[in-house]
Amino acid sequence: MSLQLQLKNHVDRWENEMIAVRRDLHRHPECMFETSRTAELVARLLEEWGLEVKRGAGKRFKAGVVGILRGNRPGRTIMLRADMDALPIQEQTNAPYRSQKDGAMHACGHDAHTAMLLAAAYALSRERESLPGTIRFVFQPAEEGARPCPIDGSLVSGSRDLIDDGVLESVEAGFALHVWPDLPTGTIGLKHGYAMAASSHFTYEFNGLSGHHAAPHLAADALMMTAQFVIEAKAAIASQWDPLVPAVLAFGAMQAGTVANAIADRGKVSGTYRTFGRDSVLRIKSLLDQRAESAASSFNGTYTSSYRLGTALKNDSDVVKLAAKAAEEGESEVRWLESPSLAGEDFALYAERIPCAFAFLGIRNEREGIVHPLHHPSFEVDERALKIGANLHVSFALEALGYEGRLLY
């Protein structure tokens, strides 16, 4: 029996457990860096299968898990990555395994990502004697956002925290996938070059002077600063941005003032923008800074800002070809996508440093009503796709390790 078939059989045998793990994680979602329950489940299983396990991975927040599988002979080191965090969204499905935590759910499929990578780790660990090289299984927190570093205040996402902790040391190629409701179950979407946008997160705070509404000339209205900034920032993108260069600006939260009859001395607004290329990322930041300065000075106030500048996810040409070959060997339909997504993904930070491929795993099943987009309160996953994703991880590992003399490039 070929190694490929043996590994597929291992995934088949673990399929029911994979589904059970996914549903368990779905019932108990954890957001951002607060992924201790998920991380413990992951670490325990990896240790049961004989992998070297690093708990508390991450330079600052120590919330990740890294499992290391060493083959029976020397070879390359590759990385397979899954994200573990959920979203602060109230679930609106009737699934028997729906979230048991108010205000949190796996609305982006990271529960499925974690379960699929665990299945791949299980299968590959059963055949380690036949493998060359080393596989690093990376389970990452905080893909969905960033948190201020307690040391310097900089906004840090999960991938940044793990990279700064050395997770990419000696790694020669990396792979990840994302469930994708735009594609039907059974298909794998791949894209040469840019696959996803640079998603930059920002917060602007406006500082004024409180006062009575009867004497507005003695105050500095931070509410007006905040509102004017939002309007002018949107106008800047509409009027000063090349319409042939993709860019989306959106505000998600705004707050100013505390009572109806006093002028606000503080205002705060947060949002994101998405585009491609470092120059575009920096130019939009400059436009926003200009508008913030204008809005603050118009009402005799000041502003401060904090940023997590995004990085566009760009697939390596050679590695994405390996991913396509891995998908075809798994008998999945490969669709080459014409356009990148304007959604962001912090796997981009790995791909900025090492050759990587990022794939989109179809989960759409209209007959079962599995049609809702990512981040929707009724989002669901067609669980038939889990085995497809697990086998894709396994097949990619074989291709990237150069099993049976195959070359990476």
SEROGU-980266 format. One line per 2 residues: number of its first residue (from 1); their letters; for each residue x, z, y of C-alpha. Coordinates in pm, 1 decimal, decimal comma, m for minus. Example, Ala and Ser with C-alpha at 12.3 -4.5 7.8 and 13.67 -1.06 7.14 Angstrom:
BEGIN
1	as	1230,0/780,0/m450,0  1367,0/714,0/m106,0
***
This chain:
BEGIN
1	ms	0,0/0,0/0,0  138,1/m92,5/342,7
3	lq	218,4/176,0/597,9  m38,3/27,6/835,7
5	lq	m311,9/63,6/574,6  m202,3/415,5/479,2
7	lk	m223,0/521,9/843,9  m564,3/362,4/882,2
9	nh	m682,0/557,8/577,4  m559,5/880,1/735,9
11	vd	m759,6/803,5/1051,7  m1064,1/726,5/835,6
13	rw	m1030,8/1060,5/658,7  m1005,5/1247,6/988,3
15	en	m1289,3/1059,9/1161,8  m1553,8/1326,9/1109,8
17	em	m1314,2/1592,9/1233,5  m1227,4/1374,7/1533,2
19	ia	m1594,2/1349,5/1626,6  m1635,5/1725,4/1578,8
21	vr	m1337,7/1795,2/1804,6  m1470,5/1560,4/2070,4
23	rd	m1811,1/1729,9/2063,9  m1654,6/2076,6/2075,6
25	lh	m1453,9/1979,1/2383,5  m1764,9/1825,9/2536,1
27	rh	m1953,1/2153,8/2494,8  m1670,6/2344,0/2663,5
29	pe	m1542,5/2132,5/2954,7  m1249,1/2256,9/3161,2
31	cm	m1156,1/2112,5/3499,6  m823,9/2037,5/3667,8
33	fe	m546,4/2272,6/3551,6  m786,2/2527,1/3394,4
35	ts	m759,6/2368,7/3049,3  m641,6/2671,0/2849,3
37	rt	m906,0/2651,8/2575,2  m854,9/2279,5/2524,7
39	ae	m477,6/2316,3/2530,1  m485,9/2594,7/2271,5
41	lv	m700,2/2385,5/2035,1  m461,1/2090,4/2074,0
43	ar	m147,9/2300,0/2025,4  m287,3/2475,6/1718,0
45	ll	m370,8/2148,4/1542,7  m35,6/1988,2/1627,0
47	ee	146,1/2291,7/1487,5  m63,4/2281,2/1170,5
49	wg	56,5/1924,5/1118,9  423,3/2021,5/1156,8
51	le	495,5/1885,4/1503,8  725,2/2057,1/1749,3
53	vk	491,7/2186,6/2018,9  556,8/2281,3/2379,2
55	rg	280,7/2493,0/2525,1  261,3/2546,4/2899,3
57	ag	411,8/2209,1/2986,8  429,6/2142,2/3359,6
59	kr	677,3/2258,8/3622,2  427,4/2443,6/3842,3
61	fk	93,7/2494,4/3665,5  211,0/2500,2/3301,1
63	ag	m119,9/2373,6/3162,9  m12,7/2077,8/2946,5
65	vv	76,6/2041,4/2579,5  347,0/1816,5/2436,2
67	gi	379,4/1751,2/2064,0  695,2/1590,2/1926,3
69	lr	699,2/1401,2/1598,0  1043,1/1302,7/1473,3
71	gn	1067,6/1023,9/1220,8  1293,8/1020,7/918,3
73	rp	1561,7/808,3/1083,9  1695,2/742,6/1435,5
75	gr	1511,1/511,5/1670,5  1338,0/484,9/2003,2
77	ti	1140,1/757,8/2177,0  792,7/660,1/2291,0
79	ml	505,4/843,9/2457,4  133,9/843,4/2380,0
81	ra	m75,2/1021,9/2642,5  m428,1/1163,3/2671,0
83	dm	m589,2/1356,6/2955,7  m782,4/1679,0/2888,1
85	da	m968,9/1772,1/3207,5  m1339,3/1743,0/3285,1
87	lp	m1524,9/1696,8/3615,0  m1729,6/1935,0/3834,4
89	iq	m2053,5/1748,0/3756,6  m2378,1/1889,6/3617,4
91	eq	m2457,4/1711,4/3291,4  m2796,8/1541,3/3262,0
93	tn	m2795,6/1424,6/2900,5  m2998,4/1560,6/2610,3
95	ap	m2712,0/1543,8/2362,8  m2707,0/1835,9/2119,2
97	yr	m2341,8/1888,7/2217,1  m2405,8/1870,2/2594,7
99	sq	m2198,9/2088,6/2824,0  m2258,0/2461,2/2802,0
101	kd	m2086,7/2522,5/3135,1  m2297,0/2486,0/3448,9
103	ga	m2151,7/2243,4/3698,6  m1893,7/2090,3/3464,2
105	mh	m1897,4/1807,0/3211,9  m1677,0/1545,9/3049,3
107	ac	m1814,2/1261,4/3259,8  m1500,7/1049,4/3224,8
109	gh	m1442,5/1061,5/2849,9  m1132,0/1278,8/2846,1
111	da	m1281,1/1471,1/2555,0  m1276,5/1142,3/2361,7
113	ht	m921,8/1065,2/2478,3  m797,4/1399,6/2349,8
115	am	m975,7/1364,2/2015,7  m844,1/1010,6/1960,3
117	ll	m484,9/1107,5/2031,0  m516,5/1406,1/1798,0
119	aa	m638,6/1171,9/1523,9  m337,2/948,3/1583,8
121	ay	m104,4/1248,8/1569,5  m262,9/1358,7/1243,0
123	al	m225,3/1014,8/1083,3  131,3/956,1/1200,8
125	sr	239,6/1307,5/1098,4  125,4/1232,5/740,1
127	er	374,7/943,2/724,1  668,2/1077,4/924,1
129	es	908,7/1004,5/637,1  842,2/634,2/685,6
131	lp	883,4/632,7/1063,7  1189,6/566,1/1277,1
133	gt	1240,9/729,6/1614,3  1037,3/991,1/1797,2
135	ir	680,4/1000,7/1924,4  593,7/1229,9/2213,8
137	fv	221,8/1313,1/2225,1  139,0/1419,8/2580,1
139	fq	m186,2/1605,5/2650,9  m222,6/1626,3/3025,7
141	pa	m440,5/1839,1/3255,6  m559,7/1745,2/3605,4
143	ee	m589,1/1369,4/3587,7  m902,8/1387,3/3799,6
145	ga	m738,6/1528,8/4108,8  m456,3/1725,5/4261,6
147	rp	m403,8/2085,1/4363,8  m180,3/2230,7/4636,6
149	cp	150,6/2350,9/4497,2  185,0/2728,3/4552,9
151	id	545,3/2675,2/4661,1  529,5/2400,5/4924,4
153	gs	159,9/2310,1/4957,2  207,5/1951,2/4836,0
155	lv	m80,2/1804,6/4633,6  17,1/1783,7/4265,7
157	sg	m168,6/1609,6/3983,0  m119,7/1669,2/3613,2
159	sr	111,3/1375,5/3554,2  333,5/1472,5/3846,4
161	dl	358,8/1827,2/3713,3  457,2/1706,9/3365,4
163	id	701,4/1444,4/3492,5  876,0/1703,5/3708,0
165	dg	902,3/1917,8/3394,0  1095,3/1642,2/3214,0
167	vl	825,7/1496,5/2988,2  969,0/1145,0/3027,7
169	es	1326,6/1235,8/2940,0  1464,0/969,8/2701,5
171	ve	1122,7/800,6/2669,7  1153,3/421,5/2650,4
173	ag	789,0/312,8/2654,2  448,3/471,3/2707,6
175	fa	86,4/398,2/2623,0  m256,7/535,0/2714,7
177	lh	m615,3/416,1/2699,0  m939,3/490,0/2877,3
179	vw	m1295,4/461,4/2751,1  m1467,0/187,3/2951,1
181	pd	m1845,9/148,3/2975,1  m1817,1/m203,6/3120,3
183	lp	m1692,5/m331,2/2783,1  m1892,6/m330,4/2458,7
185	tg	m1781,6/m114,8/2169,6  m1529,7/m299,9/1956,0
187	ti	m1341,4/m460,6/2244,3  m1010,4/m371,1/2406,0
189	gl	m952,5/m473,4/2766,2  m597,2/m549,0/2878,1
191	kh	m451,3/m665,0/3207,4  m108,3/m797,3/3298,0
193	gy	37,0/m647,6/3614,5  m187,9/m426,0/3824,1
195	am	m457,4/m266,7/3607,6  m587,3/7,0/3840,1
197	aa	m560,1/89,4/4207,0  m355,7/345,5/4394,6
199	ss	m606,0/626,2/4454,0  m496,9/837,6/4749,7
201	hf	m664,7/1172,5/4819,6  m664,2/1328,3/5166,1
203	ty	m800,9/1614,3/5375,3  m811,8/1624,6/5754,8
205	ef	m875,2/1950,0/5937,3  m971,1/1954,3/6306,2
207	ng	m905,6/2255,4/6526,6  m1102,6/2322,6/6843,5
209	ls	m1233,5/2614,2/7043,9  m1565,6/2781,8/6979,0
211	gh	m1811,8/2838,2/7258,8  m2173,3/2855,0/7369,3
213	ha	m2387,0/2543,0/7373,3  m2477,7/2623,9/7731,9
215	ap	m2114,0/2580,5/7838,2  m1970,8/2295,5/7629,4
217	hl	m1705,1/2223,6/7892,4  m1536,9/2553,0/7804,0
219	aa	m1510,0/2469,9/7433,8  m1348,0/2207,2/7211,1
221	da	m1601,2/2076,8/6960,1  m1441,7/2037,7/6615,5
223	lm	m1768,6/1910,1/6469,0  m1759,7/1614,7/6706,8
225	mt	m1394,0/1551,3/6624,3  m1475,2/1543,2/6254,1
227	aq	m1777,6/1316,4/6293,8  m1596,5/1075,0/6524,9
229	fv	m1302,3/1055,5/6286,2  m1527,8/959,2/5994,8
231	ie	m1696,1/683,2/6195,5  m1374,9/547,9/6348,8
233	ak	m1188,5/554,0/6018,7  m1461,9/346,1/5854,7
235	aa	m1457,5/110,1/6155,2  m1080,7/70,0/6129,8
237	ia	m1101,7/m46,9/5768,9  m1385,6/m282,8/5859,2
239	sq	m1216,0/m435,2/6164,6  m838,9/m395,3/6124,1
241	wd	m787,5/m455,7/5753,7  m728,8/m795,9/5598,7
243	pl	m1049,3/m859,1/5399,9  m850,0/m1051,5/5138,5
245	vp	m648,7/m737,7/5053,9  m855,0/m500,5/4833,0
247	av	m921,5/m161,1/4991,1  m1199,1/97,5/4965,6
249	la	m1227,6/407,6/5184,6  m1480,0/681,9/5102,8
251	fg	m1545,2/1034,7/5229,3  m1673,4/1285,6/4977,8
253	am	m1697,6/1618,9/5159,3  m1738,8/1729,0/5521,4
255	qa	m1789,5/2069,5/5677,5  m1792,5/2196,7/6036,3
257	gt	m1934,4/2505,1/6201,3  m2122,9/2801,8/6061,7
259	va	m2430,4/2852,5/6284,5  m2675,8/2634,8/6475,6
261	na	m2616,3/2781,6/6822,8  m2237,4/2786,8/6851,5
263	ia	m1985,3/2508,4/6899,5  m1767,7/2467,1/6591,6
265	dr	m1400,7/2555,3/6618,5  m1310,5/2411,6/6276,8
267	gk	m1396,2/2089,4/6098,9  m1280,1/1953,6/5765,0
269	vs	m1330,1/1626,4/5583,5  m1192,3/1502,6/5251,0
271	gt	m1198,3/1169,4/5075,1  m1008,3/897,1/4899,1
273	yr	m897,5/542,0/4951,8  m794,9/281,5/4696,9
275	tf	m572,5/m20,2/4736,8  m271,2/m187,7/4573,3
277	gr	94,3/m177,0/4666,3  296,4/88,1/4847,6
279	ds	282,1/m93,6/5182,8  m98,4/m97,4/5176,0
281	vl	m112,0/271,8/5083,0  108,8/365,1/5379,1
283	ri	m67,4/134,1/5623,9  m408,4/286,2/5552,7
285	ks	m260,5/633,8/5597,3  m125,0/524,2/5933,7
287	ll	m467,9/392,4/6038,6  m630,6/722,2/5940,5
289	dq	m368,2/925,1/6126,3  m425,2/715,8/6438,8
291	ra	m800,2/772,2/6422,1  m756,0/1145,3/6361,1
293	es	m529,1/1174,9/6663,7  m778,0/981,7/6875,9
295	aa	m1076,0/1190,6/6761,6  m895,7/1520,5/6816,4
297	ss	m761,5/1432,6/7161,8  m1102,3/1300,2/7274,5
299	fn	m1238,3/1655,0/7247,4  m922,6/1847,9/7345,9
301	gt	m839,5/1956,0/6993,2  m572,7/1908,4/6729,3
303	yt	m562,7/1807,1/6365,0  m359,1/1856,6/6049,3
305	ss	m370,1/1657,1/5725,9  m267,6/1686,8/5363,5
307	yr	m225,7/1398,6/5119,9  m166,2/1298,0/4765,1
309	lg	m58,6/938,3/4812,4  m165,2/720,8/4522,4
311	ta	33,5/486,8/4302,7  m118,0/170,2/4158,7
313	lk	m111,2/145,7/3779,8  97,4/m157,1/3687,4
315	nd	135,6/m262,7/3325,6  473,1/m378,5/3203,3
317	sd	449,7/m737,3/3081,5  636,3/m682,5/2755,2
319	vv	471,0/m353,5/2666,1  120,2/m483,3/2734,7
321	kl	196,1/m764,9/2488,8  277,0/m496,4/2230,2
323	aa	m55,9/m331,4/2305,7  m234,2/m664,5/2255,1
325	ka	m61,4/m715,1/1920,6  m153,0/m358,9/1818,5
327	ae	m517,7/m421,9/1910,2  m528,6/m745,3/1714,1
329	eg	m378,8/m576,9/1407,7  m658,8/m322,5/1433,1
331	es	m905,6/m612,9/1420,2  m1040,1/m539,3/1769,1
333	ev	m1144,7/m812,3/2008,4  m892,3/m833,1/2293,0
335	rw	m1025,4/m930,6/2633,5  m776,3/m1019,4/2902,8
337	le	m923,9/m890,2/3226,9  m907,4/m1114,6/3531,0
339	sp	m923,0/m844,2/3795,6  m788,8/m489,8/3818,4
341	sl	m1016,2/m192,6/3871,8  m1029,4/m15,6/4207,2
343	ag	m1060,9/312,2/4020,0  m744,5/521,2/4014,5
345	ed	m554,4/673,5/3722,4  m251,1/898,1/3749,1
347	fa	m97,5/741,3/3438,5  40,3/518,2/3714,8
349	ly	309,3/778,8/3780,4  442,4/739,5/3425,3
351	ae	423,9/360,2/3451,9  620,1/375,4/3776,9
353	ri	914,0/524,7/3587,9  909,8/371,9/3238,4
355	pc	763,4/52,9/3085,6  399,6/128,3/3001,6
357	af	72,6/m26,9/2895,6  m274,9/102,6/2975,7
359	af	m575,1/m25,3/2780,5  m951,7/m10,2/2835,4
361	lg	m1153,4/85,9/2527,2  m1507,6/m52,2/2518,3
363	ir	m1779,7/209,4/2459,9  m2093,6/30,3/2585,9
365	ne	m2389,8/30,2/2349,4  m2706,8/m87,7/2523,0
367	re	m2922,4/m36,1/2214,4  m2835,5/335,2/2220,4
369	gi	m2862,2/361,4/2599,6  m2488,8/417,2/2642,4
371	vh	m2461,0/224,3/2967,3  m2387,4/475,7/3243,3
373	pl	m2067,8/444,7/3448,2  m1780,8/687,9/3455,6
375	hh	m1845,0/1005,4/3660,0  m2221,0/974,9/3610,2
377	ps	m2413,6/1288,9/3501,1  m2564,9/1088,8/3212,3
379	fe	m2234,3/937,7/3097,7  m2196,0/915,0/2719,7
381	vd	m1949,9/767,1/2468,9  m2031,5/547,8/2169,3
383	er	m1851,4/754,4/1907,3  m1791,7/448,1/1690,2
385	al	m1516,7/366,7/1939,3  m1319,8/680,7/1858,2
387	ki	m1173,2/541,0/1537,4  m1087,2/216,9/1717,0
389	ga	m898,4/408,6/1985,8  m714,8/628,7/1736,1
391	nl	m603,1/324,0/1537,3  m490,8/156,8/1858,9
393	hv	m262,0/452,0/1934,2  m123,3/435,4/1580,4
395	sf	m68,6/59,8/1583,8  95,8/73,4/1923,8
397	al	333,4/342,8/1799,8  439,2/123,3/1506,0
399	ea	493,0/m176,5/1732,3  684,5/17,8/1997,6
401	lg	904,4/196,7/1745,1  998,1/m138,5/1597,5
403	ye	884,5/m49,6/1246,9  1008,2/m295,3/982,4
405	gr	1256,4/m449,5/1222,1  1012,9/m538,9/1498,7
407	ll	1174,3/m542,9/1841,5  1033,8/m378,1/2151,6
409	y	1132,0/m666,8/2377,7
***
